[in-house]
Amino acid sequence: MVKVADYFTFSRLLLTPVVVLLWLSPMAAVRWAGVGVFVVAGLTDVADGRIARHFKQSSRFGSYVDPFADKLLVLGPAVALVYDHRLSVWWFVVVLARELAVTTLRSVLKADTAMPASRTAKWKTLTQLFAIGAASVLTGVLPLGLVALSGLLTIWSGAEYIVRFWHAIDL
């Protein structure tokens, strides 16, 4: 049975390529429209989690697709911004490496061993979304500071997952 929260997750999957296409436009007004779509997509991430918890509507679909939709919402628009020289390649490589490492570690764990997102990982995602949003339309200190902060939180949360993984495996 499809849950209400799953619709929000699925809509994020659909909105992400729209953001990428809008941000690749040479027209500023179209890029600003992309910011609006990006904000809506980001809000679906907040909404799906709150709805699922509030109404106790967790689903198998959501448990698999939500983390993928989150990664797509960060990495897809980031590719467009790297292409447009609004976001640095180093930041993208750090984020991509962390996501690949954490996804790999989670897949190695037994099915009965849960590794939910840490508080740091949630802050990481939030700062990544703010950094990407700011870098899409602004230049200067604000986007640079947000990119640096999100980069540090990306590394920190990745290290947390490695430590948690190390404690969770049977050696």
Summary of the structure (lengths in Angstrom):
residues: 171
radius of gyration: 16.4
end to end distance: 38.7
largest distance: 55.7
contacts: 529
relative contact order: 0.13
helix: 81%
strand: 0%
